[in-house]
Structures are given as C-alpha cells and as structure tokens.
Amino acid sequence: METTAISKQGVRNYIDGKLIDHQGNYQELISPLDGQLISQVPLSGNEALEEAVKAAEKAFPAWAALTLKERVQVFYEYRDLLAKHRQELTDLVHLENGKTLEEAAAEVEKSIELTEFACSLPQLVTGEIMEVSKGVECRTERRPLGIVASITPFNFPNMVPNWTIPNAIALGNCMIMKPSEKVPVSVERLAQLLSEAGLPDGVFNVVNGDKEIVEAICKHPKIQAVSFVGSTKIAQVVYRKATESLKRCVALGGAKNHLLVLPDAQVEMTASNIAASMAGCAGQRCMAASAMVGVGAVDHIIAKLCEEVQQIVPGKNLGAVISLEAKQRIEGYITQAESAGAKVLVDGRSPKVPGKENGYYVGPTVIDFVTPDMAIAKEEVFGPVIAIMRAQSLEEAIEIENGSNYGNAAAVFTQNGGWAKEVMERASAGMVGVNIGVPVPREPFSFGGWNESKFGVGDITGKSSVEFWTQLKKTTTKWNPESKINWMS
C-alpha cells in the first residue's frame, strides 16, 4: 500500500513553496479510528499569516499575468498527480478523518472531478464583445481578485479544499488555506502535489491554526475574499467579520436535511437510499439525511429502512466520528429524544468495535415518532442518526420541512410526478432531490444551500464560483473619430 510518512514532530505550514517548521504551540492530532496520536498540528499566529500574505503578494503579478489557458496547464498536471497518488491520498483521509477506505477513495475521485472542471474554465470564461455603435466596441473580461483565503472543515479533508483550490487559483488568484486543525495532513500533501504540478512558489500557501488564525484571515486588509465551510454558528461569525473588513465572503454552514417519504415510494430503493444518506461518512456531511418525514402509511418503508441500517456495521462499512466529544454529543441527542418520548428502533449507542476499542464510533440509529419541537428534529446532529417525524398529508410534510432554519438539501421519495413537482417547487432548500438521498450537484452545477446553510451570494463550486473568485472589467474602445453617427459614437 502506497503511504506517506506522517511526522509525529508535527504537521508544517507551507509558505512560498517550502514546508516551514513551527516554533510555537502545537495541538495533538488524534486518529478517530483508534484514538492514537498520529502527529501534532501547529497553532500558528499572525506572524505566519503575514509571511503567507507576503509570499502570495510577491507571486500574484506574474501568476495573474498568465493567460487562463496557461494557468490551467498546471491543473492538468495536478489532476494526473491526484490520480497517480490516489491510494496514498485515500489512506490519509481514512487515517485523519476516520471514514472508511471506500468513502475516502470516493472523496479523492471527487477531487479529480473538481480539478477537471477547472481545466475547462478557458472554454467557459471567455468574456463578451459587441460593437455597440459604429466604431465603438464594449468588451468584458474576468480578472482575479488578488489574495484570497479558504477555511476548510474536518469532514472532507481532501474534497472541500479542492472545492476552492483549482477554480480560485486557475482564475488567477493566490490562495492562503487554513485547514481544520483536526485534519491538516491531507492539505499539506496537496500543497506538495501542486508544487510538483508546476504551480509557482507563493501562489498556494497553508497556514495551520485555530480560532486566532481564522480571525486574522477575516481581518487582514490584503486578503480580498474568504470562503468558509463549517458549522452555521461559525459561518455566521466568519461572514460578519470578513464583510465587516470589506471582503467578499461565502460561508457554508450546517444543515438539517429532510427526506419526505410518501406511501407510493419504491420500498427497496427508498430504504437503501435513506440508509446510505444518513450513515455515509458517519453522517458527518452537510448533505446527510438527518430528518425523515413519513407521510401517511409508510410503516412498511420504515421497517425496510431498519433492515438496511442493521447491515451497516461500525468499523467495517461505517467509519468513526471525528472525536470523543462528537461521539458524546451525538449519543446525547439520541438519549434526549428517547427521554422526550421518541422510540429508538435501531440503537447505535456505545457500539463495540473489536481491535478499535479506543476509536470514536456511533452505530447507525433510527428514531421514530420524533416531534418537530424536539432538539433532534431541529438541530444538526452530524452523526449517523435519522429522526422520523410523521405527517398526515404532503402539505403538512412540506410545512415541517419549511419550518427548519436550515436550507441545504431536501428530497422526496415518490412515484407520483405531481407530488414530486410540489416538493421541488416548495422545498426551502438550495439542493433538492427526487428519489435521491444525497442530491449533490455534479460539475458544472454548483454546490450551495439556502437560509442558515449559507451566508453570502453565489455558490462555492461550479460555474457560480467564477463570479465569486473574479471581478468584471468592462472596456469601451473607439478608434475612428470620423464615424460619428449618433450620441453613442
């Protein structure tokens, strides 16, 4: 198996093309798989950020001066390196995040797809030109912003960084990335691969740390834009601080995704889709199914769901959650719901995982007869847990979905096109699925929710991201003074 050695002395920052040893405080880096120490992550301060900004500032003029077609050549090479090191990158995600090898491999494959989209940007970002009057032309073109920053979460150590790296940098920006202090190893490796692909020094920099660095990024006057992915609580803080400093910002927050299940839904497909959605990546993804609304007589579908869920086994085809604190929080939601009168149909609390007794595991959990006022129905659990609420009509089910403060995703399971259309039109969510448990758009379509699942304008991936990472220049030219015909000439 291809692997990269992880230094127990510590993960390093990556600035101006070099891995930099940190001289200050560190935080232990623990693998959720077995609770073992795998390394240390630096808690950098403002000094490291200033070094990264200076490196980016130095690199920007030459990088931005290249044509878009020239810049994407680096990402053709980067795409091939992601594929070449597929197993190594998969192993890193598995080790530091705790998801299964299969899920980690899928994450790397998605990173390859995201990079392929960036390679297509010369065909998409072409600008416009028109002769608006005799002898007068107007044209538009996209120009980079300058130095930008991306703050990424623990749940996708490889994919979410690649939501922003290829597009933002191919469009001519220089980037500073702050990965989650829980999963910094994958980003360190991505930085090395970008360098190997030919990215000039200083164009991509990594500064590790915690709250202090996030606040410094939001306030730094030379950083023009910030993207963030994480909890809604922190997304709100980042958005406020960044925009207060006159930056553009898109901050993706949490979710409470509702799956509406109607009695005519295809039983096996529905049950398997919901089980995969709720338990995939141990439920630690903003597109996970966390609330099911059963409309009318759906007991037969719930029974099949429980059968499917019992085939998902912690440590085999279900990964760990990120930390002991996360495990305790998730199991606390289950206990609280049970105490409030909900019925636990499949109980995943305190599973035994042979050989990984010190790992952080929660088994898949199905809870029925949850009411909309319960905490588990309203708050993001971020674990392999689904709360089932009951509705007597589709109208009531839509009202329950619309009542959520979040708005990342929603889905409906039915064979009735009219019912499906009703949900598609009325669900208060940025991404909607029909008979699909995880309705993630594929490139070139963009990723982003509504309501308290996203703060800012535009989305973080796909075509929509082009506007976020660039500014529009408009030029009007006239070369023939003799052709005055009207006031526009």
C-alpha positions in Angstrom: 0.0 0.0 0.0 1.3 3.4 -1.0 1.7 5.7 2.0 3.2 9.0 3.1 5.0 9.1 6.4 3.4 11.5 8.9 5.8 13.3 11.2 5.0 12.8 14.8 7.0 16.0 15.4 4.3 18.0 13.7 2.4 19.0 10.6 4.1 22.0 8.9 2.9 25.2 7.4 3.5 25.6 3.6 4.7 29.1 2.6 6.4 30.3 -0.6 6.9 26.8 -1.8 8.5 25.5 1.4 7.3 23.4 4.4 8.0 25.5 7.4 8.7 24.1 10.9 6.6 25.8 13.6 8.3 27.2 16.6 5.2 27.9 18.8 2.4 25.9 20.3 1.0 22.6 18.9 -2.2 20.6 19.3 -2.2 16.8 19.3 -3.6 15.2 16.2 -5.6 12.0 17.1 -6.9 9.4 14.7 -10.6 8.8 15.2 -10.1 5.2 14.1 -8.4 4.1 17.3 -7.7 7.1 19.4 -4.0 7.0 18.7 -1.7 10.1 18.4 -0.6 10.5 14.7 1.0 13.9 14.8 0.8 17.4 16.0 -0.7 20.5 14.3 0.8 24.0 14.7 -1.3 26.7 16.3 0.1 29.5 14.2 -0.2 33.2 15.0 -0.3 36.4 13.0 3.4 36.1 12.1 2.8 33.0 10.0 -0.1 34.6 8.2 1.9 37.7 7.4 4.6 35.5 5.8 2.0 33.7 3.7 0.4 37.0 2.6 3.9 38.4 1.6 4.6 35.3 -0.4 1.2 35.5 -2.1 1.6 39.2 -2.8 5.0 38.6 -4.4 3.7 35.7 -6.6 0.5 37.4 -7.7 1.6 39.8 -10.5 3.4 37.1 -12.6 0.7 34.5 -12.0 -2.2 36.8 -12.8 -0.3 38.0 -16.0 -0.5 34.5 -17.5 -3.5 33.7 -19.7 -6.2 31.5 -18.2 -5.2 28.8 -20.7 -1.6 28.9 -19.5 -2.6 28.7 -15.8 -4.9 25.7 -16.2 -1.9 23.7 -17.6 -0.8 23.3 -14.0 -4.1 21.7 -13.1 -3.9 19.2 -15.9 -0.7 18.0 -14.2 -2.3 18.3 -10.8 -5.3 16.2 -11.9 -2.9 13.4 -13.0 -1.0 13.6 -9.8 -4.2 13.2 -7.8 -4.9 10.1 -9.8 -1.3 8.8 -9.5 -1.4 9.2 -5.7 -5.0 8.1 -5.3 -4.2 5.3 -2.8 -1.9 7.5 -0.7 -4.4 10.3 -0.5 -7.2 7.8 0.3 -5.1 6.4 3.2 -4.5 9.9 4.6 -8.2 10.8 4.6 -9.0 7.4 6.2 -6.4 7.9 8.9 -7.0 11.5 9.9 -10.8 11.7 9.4 -11.9 8.1 10.3 -14.1 7.4 7.3 -14.0 4.1 5.5 -11.4 3.5 2.8 -14.2 3.3 0.3 -15.6 6.7 1.3 -12.1 8.2 1.4 -11.5 6.9 -2.1 -14.7 8.4 -3.3 -13.6 11.8 -1.9 -10.4 11.7 -3.8 -12.3 10.8 -7.0 -14.5 13.9 -6.5 -11.4 16.0 -6.1 -10.2 14.7 -9.5 -13.6 15.7 -11.0 -13.4 19.2 -9.5 -10.0 19.7 -11.0 -11.2 18.5 -14.4 -13.9 21.3 -14.2 -11.2 23.9 -13.5 -9.3 22.6 -16.6 -12.5 23.5 -18.7 -12.5 27.1 -17.5 -10.9 28.5 -20.7 -14.0 27.3 -22.6 -16.4 28.8 -20.0 -14.8 32.1 -19.0 -14.5 33.8 -22.4 -15.8 37.3 -21.8 -18.0 39.1 -24.3 -17.5 41.7 -27.1 -20.0 43.7 -29.0 -20.0 46.7 -31.4 -22.5 48.8 -29.6 -22.3 51.7 -32.1 -20.5 52.3 -35.3 -16.8 52.2 -34.5 -17.4 51.6 -30.8 -16.8 48.3 -29.0 -17.6 47.2 -25.5 -16.0 44.1 -24.0 -16.0 42.4 -20.7 -13.4 40.1 -19.1 -12.9 38.4 -15.8 -9.9 39.4 -13.7 -8.6 37.8 -10.5 -9.1 39.5 -7.1 -5.6 39.0 -5.8 -5.0 37.2 -2.5 -7.9 35.0 -1.3 -8.4 32.6 1.6 -10.2 29.4 2.1 -11.1 27.9 5.5 -12.0 24.2 5.3 -13.7 21.7 7.7 -12.8 18.3 9.1 -15.3 16.2 7.3 -13.8 16.2 3.8 -10.0 16.7 4.2 -9.3 16.3 0.5 -12.5 17.2 -1.4 -13.6 20.5 0.3 -10.1 22.1 -0.2 -10.4 21.1 -3.8 -13.8 22.9 -4.0 -11.7 26.1 -4.0 -8.1 25.4 -4.9 -8.5 24.6 -8.6 -11.0 27.3 -9.5 -9.7 30.2 -7.4 -6.1 29.6 -8.5 -6.8 28.8 -12.2 -8.7 32.1 -12.3 -5.5 33.9 -11.4 -5.7 34.4 -7.6 -3.1 33.4 -5.0 -4.5 31.5 -2.1 -4.0 31.0 1.6 -5.7 27.9 3.0 -6.5 27.2 6.7 -7.5 23.6 7.0 -9.3 22.2 10.0 -6.8 21.6 12.9 -8.4 18.1 13.2 -7.4 17.1 9.6 -4.4 19.1 8.3 -2.3 16.3 6.8 -4.2 15.9 3.5 -3.8 19.6 2.7 -0.1 19.5 3.4 0.2 16.7 0.8 -2.0 18.6 -1.7 0.4 21.6 -1.4 3.3 19.3 -2.3 1.4 17.9 -5.3 0.6 21.4 -6.5 4.2 22.3 -6.4 5.1 19.1 -8.3 2.5 20.0 -10.9 4.4 23.3 -11.6 2.5 25.8 -9.5 4.9 28.7 -8.8 6.0 29.3 -5.2 3.7 31.6 -3.2 0.6 31.0 -5.3 -0.7 28.5 -2.8 0.1 28.7 0.9 -1.1 26.8 4.0 -1.3 28.3 7.5 -2.4 25.9 10.2 -4.1 27.0 13.4 -7.4 27.6 15.2 -9.7 30.5 16.0 -6.8 33.0 16.1 -5.8 32.4 12.5 -9.4 32.4 11.3 -10.0 35.8 12.9 -6.7 37.1 11.4 -7.7 36.0 7.9 -11.0 37.7 8.2 -9.4 41.0 9.3 -6.3 41.1 7.1 -6.5 44.1 4.7 -4.7 42.4 1.8 -7.0 39.4 1.6 -9.8 40.1 -0.8 -12.1 37.2 -0.4 -12.8 34.4 2.1 -14.6 31.1 1.6 -15.6 29.0 4.6 -17.2 25.6 5.2 -18.2 24.5 8.7 -21.0 24.9 11.3 -23.6 27.6 11.0 -22.6 29.2 14.2 -19.0 29.7 13.0 -20.1 30.5 9.4 -22.1 33.5 10.8 -19.1 34.7 12.7 -16.8 34.4 9.7 -19.2 36.1 7.4 -19.7 39.0 9.7 -16.0 39.5 10.4 -15.0 39.2 6.8 -17.6 41.5 5.4 -17.0 44.0 8.2 -13.5 44.1 6.8 -15.0 44.9 3.4 -14.2 41.5 1.9 -16.4 39.3 -0.2 -17.3 36.1 1.6 -19.3 32.9 1.0 -19.7 30.9 4.2 -21.4 27.5 4.1 -22.9 26.4 7.4 -24.8 23.4 8.8 -27.9 21.5 7.6 -31.0 19.6 8.7 -31.9 17.8 5.5 -35.5 16.5 5.3 -36.4 13.5 3.2 -40.2 13.3 2.5 -41.3 9.8 2.1 -44.8 9.1 0.5 -46.6 5.7 0.7 -46.1 5.0 -3.0 -42.3 5.3 -2.8 -40.4 2.3 -4.2 -39.6 0.4 -1.0 -36.2 -1.1 -1.5 -34.8 1.9 -3.4 -36.1 4.4 -0.8 -34.8 2.3 2.2 -31.3 1.8 0.7 -31.0 5.5 -0.3 -32.0 6.8 3.1 -29.7 4.3 4.9 -26.8 5.4 2.7 -27.6 9.0 3.1 -27.9 9.0 6.9 -24.9 6.8 7.6 -22.5 7.7 4.8 -19.3 9.4 6.1 -20.7 8.6 9.6 -23.4 11.2 9.0 -20.7 13.9 9.1 -21.6 15.7 5.9 -23.9 18.7 5.3 -25.8 16.6 2.7 -26.7 13.7 5.1 -30.3 12.8 5.6 -31.0 13.7 9.2 -34.8 14.0 9.3 -37.3 11.8 7.5 -41.0 12.9 7.2 -43.2 9.9 6.7 -46.5 10.9 5.0 -49.4 8.6 5.9 -48.9 4.8 5.8 -45.2 4.3 5.5 -44.5 1.7 8.2 -43.5 -0.9 5.6 -40.8 1.5 4.3 -39.6 2.2 7.8 -39.3 -1.5 8.6 -37.2 -2.0 5.4 -35.1 1.0 6.4 -34.3 -0.6 9.8 -33.3 -3.8 7.9 -30.9 -1.9 5.7 -29.5 0.1 8.6 -28.7 -3.1 10.5 -26.3 -4.1 7.7 -24.2 -1.1 8.4 -21.5 -2.1 11.0 -19.2 0.3 12.8 -15.5 -0.4 12.0 -16.5 -2.4 8.8 -18.7 -0.3 6.5 -19.2 2.6 8.9 -16.4 4.9 9.8 -15.7 6.7 13.0 -16.9 10.2 14.1 -14.2 12.8 14.4 -13.7 12.9 18.2 -14.8 11.7 21.6 -16.6 15.0 22.1 -18.6 14.4 18.9 -19.5 10.8 19.9 -20.8 12.0 23.3 -22.7 14.8 21.7 -24.4 12.6 19.1 -25.3 9.9 21.7 -26.6 12.7 23.9 -29.1 13.7 21.2 -30.4 10.1 21.0 -30.8 9.8 24.8 -32.6 13.2 24.9 -35.0 12.2 22.2 -35.8 8.9 23.8 -36.4 10.6 27.1 -38.8 13.1 25.4 -41.0 10.2 24.1 -39.4 9.2 20.8 -38.9 5.5 20.0 -35.4 4.2 19.2 -35.9 1.5 16.5 -32.2 0.9 15.9 -29.9 1.9 18.6 -26.3 2.8 17.7 -25.1 4.0 21.1 -21.8 2.6 22.5 -21.0 0.0 19.8 -18.2 -2.5 20.3 -15.5 -2.4 17.6 -13.0 -5.2 18.1 -9.5 -4.0 17.9 -10.5 -0.4 17.9 -11.9 -0.1 21.4 -10.5 3.4 21.8 -11.9 4.7 18.5 -14.8 7.1 18.3 -17.7 5.1 16.8 -21.5 5.6 16.8 -23.7 3.0 15.2 -26.5 3.9 12.8 -29.6 4.9 14.7 -33.2 5.2 13.6 -35.6 7.1 15.9 -39.3 7.1 15.2 -42.2 9.3 16.5 -40.0 12.4 16.8 -41.9 15.6 17.1 -40.8 18.9 15.4 -40.2 20.6 18.7 -37.6 18.1 19.9 -33.9 19.1 19.7 -33.0 16.2 17.5 -35.6 17.4 14.9 -34.3 21.0 14.9 -30.6 20.9 15.4 -27.7 19.5 13.4 -26.6 16.2 14.9 -23.8 15.4 12.5 -23.8 11.7 13.1 -25.3 8.5 11.6 -28.8 9.2 13.1 -32.1 9.8 11.4 -35.1 11.2 13.2 -38.5 10.2 11.8 -41.4 12.6 12.0 -45.0 11.7 11.0 -47.3 13.8 8.7 -50.8 13.1 7.6 -50.5 14.9 4.3 -47.9 16.2 1.8 -48.9 19.8 2.8 -48.1 19.1 6.5 -44.8 17.4 5.5 -43.7 20.5 3.4 -44.6 22.7 6.4 -42.3 20.7 8.6 -39.5 21.0 6.0 -40.1 24.7 5.6 -40.0 25.2 9.3 -36.3 24.4 9.6 -33.9 27.3 9.9 -31.5 25.4 7.6 -31.9 25.0 3.9 -29.1 22.9 2.4 -30.9 20.0 0.9 -34.3 18.2 0.7 -35.6 15.2 -1.1 -38.9 13.4 -1.8 -39.4 9.7 -2.4 -42.5 9.0 -4.6 -43.5 7.6 -7.9 -46.0 10.4 -8.4 -44.7 13.2 -10.6 -47.2 15.8 -9.4 -46.2 15.2 -5.7 -42.6 15.4 -6.7 -43.1 18.7 -8.5 -44.8 20.1 -5.5 -41.8 19.4 -3.3 -39.3 20.6 -6.0 -41.1 23.9 -6.1 -41.9 24.5 -2.4 -39.0 22.9 -0.5 -36.9 25.7 1.2 -33.6 24.3 0.2 -30.9 25.1 -2.3 -30.5 21.5 -3.5 -33.4 19.2 -4.0 -33.6 15.5 -4.9 -36.3 13.2 -6.3 -35.7 9.6 -5.2 -32.1 10.6 -4.4 -30.9 10.6 -0.8 -27.9 12.8 -1.4 -28.8 15.4 -4.1 -25.3 16.8 -4.6 -25.0 18.6 -8.0 -22.2 17.5 -10.2 -19.9 19.9 -12.1 -20.6 22.3 -13.8 -23.6 22.7 -11.5 -22.7 24.5 -8.2 -23.0 23.5 -4.6 -24.7 25.7 -2.0 -27.8 25.9 0.2 -30.3 28.5 1.4 -31.3 30.1 4.7 -28.9 29.5 7.6 -27.0 26.9 5.5 -25.2 29.6 3.5 -24.2 33.2 4.0 -23.2 35.3 1.1 -24.0 35.5 -2.6 -23.2 32.8 -5.1 -22.1 29.2 -4.6 -18.7 27.7 -3.8 -18.2 25.4 -6.8 -19.1 25.1 -10.4 -20.0 27.9 -12.8 -21.3 30.0 -9.9 -17.9 30.2 -8.3 -16.4 32.0 -11.2 -18.1 35.2 -10.3 -17.0 34.9 -6.6 -13.3 34.4 -7.4 -13.1 37.2 -10.1 -14.1 40.8 -10.8 -15.5 42.0 -14.0 -13.6 44.5 -16.1 -15.6 46.5 -18.8 -13.7 48.2 -21.6 -15.1 50.6 -24.2 -12.9 51.4 -27.3 -13.2 53.8 -30.2 -10.6 54.2 -33.0 -12.3 56.0 -35.8 -13.3 59.6 -34.9 -14.6 60.2 -38.4 -17.5 57.8 -38.0 -19.7 59.9 -35.6 -23.2 58.9 -36.3 -25.1 59.5 -33.1 -24.5 60.4 -29.4 -23.3 56.8 -28.8 -20.5 57.2 -31.3 
